[in-house]
Every structure is written in C-alpha cells, then in structure tokens.
Amino acid sequence: MSTSPKAVRFDEDTLWVSLSDGRTIAAPLAWFPRLLEAAPEQRAQVELSKGGLHWDALDEDISVAGLLAGQPDLSRRGTHQAA
C-alpha cells in the first residue's frame, strides 16, 4: 500500500488519521480498547510508519490497510483455538 499516515489525532470517541493521499479517516476508539483506556499522554506517543501506527508502551499496532477496510482490533476478544 502506498498510502501512509501523516498525522494522528483523537477526540473523545474517535481516532483520526490523516493520510499521505489527502484523505482523513476516522475509527471509533471503542474498536481499539488499548487506546480507549490509555491516557492522552500515552496516545500521543504514536510512531508513524509507511504502513501504519504503533504505540510501543501500549503494545498497539494499527495498519492503514486495516483502517481503510474498517477492521477493529480483534486481539483482545475471545479467540478460537484448534483442538
């Protein structure tokens, strides 16, 4: 994917990501429990990469492709394991 994040901001309920192609996409913070529960100072410690967003202290990674596809963070939900 050639579109990369250029800036990140938050409001009370939403993650906003400005992209290199001029679009701004939004996702509900409820999709990302680690970010929802984080302090504003922790949210501000985001690292931008070509493919997405990373918060080292929160162990959170969000891809631009996932945001564009409307995919919430599934890592903290129940998982199914093969028997």
C-alpha positions in Angstrom: 0.0 0.0 0.0 1.4 3.4 -1.0 -0.8 5.5 1.3 0.9 6.2 4.6 -0.2 8.0 7.8 1.0 11.6 8.2 -0.8 12.7 11.4 -2.9 11.2 14.2 -5.3 13.0 16.5 -8.0 12.0 18.9 -11.3 13.4 20.2 -13.4 11.9 23.0 -14.6 8.9 21.0 -12.6 8.8 17.7 -9.2 8.1 16.2 -8.5 10.4 13.2 -5.7 9.6 10.8 -4.5 12.0 8.1 -3.1 10.1 5.1 -0.5 11.0 2.5 -3.0 11.0 -0.3 -5.0 13.8 1.4 -7.8 11.7 2.9 -8.6 11.7 6.6 -10.1 8.5 8.0 -11.8 8.0 11.4 -12.4 5.0 13.5 -14.2 4.7 16.9 -11.9 4.3 19.8 -14.1 1.5 21.0 -12.5 -0.6 18.2 -9.2 -0.3 20.0 -9.5 -1.0 23.7 -5.9 -0.2 24.5 -6.2 3.3 23.0 -9.6 3.8 24.6 -8.2 3.0 28.0 -5.0 5.0 27.5 -4.2 8.4 28.9 -3.9 11.2 26.3 -0.1 11.3 27.0 0.1 7.7 26.1 -1.9 8.1 22.9 0.4 11.0 21.9 3.4 8.6 21.9 2.5 7.2 18.4 5.1 6.2 15.9 4.2 6.6 12.2 5.5 4.2 9.7 4.9 3.6 6.0 2.1 1.1 6.7 0.6 2.2 9.9 0.6 3.4 13.5 2.5 1.9 16.5 2.3 2.6 20.3 5.2 0.8 21.9 4.1 1.4 25.5 0.6 0.2 24.7 1.6 -2.8 22.5 -0.8 -1.5 19.8 -0.3 -1.6 16.1 -2.9 -0.4 13.6 -2.4 -0.7 9.8 -3.6 1.8 7.3 -5.0 -1.1 5.3 -7.0 -2.3 8.3 -8.4 1.2 9.0 -9.4 1.6 5.3 -11.1 -1.8 5.5 -12.9 -0.9 8.6 -11.3 -3.7 10.7 -11.4 -3.3 14.5 -8.7 -4.7 16.9 -9.7 -8.3 17.5 -6.7 -9.2 19.7 -8.5 -8.6 23.0 -11.6 -10.6 22.1 -12.1 -14.3 22.7 -10.1 -16.4 20.3 -10.8 -19.8 19.0 -8.1 -22.4 19.2 -7.9 -25.6 17.3 -8.5 -28.7 19.4 
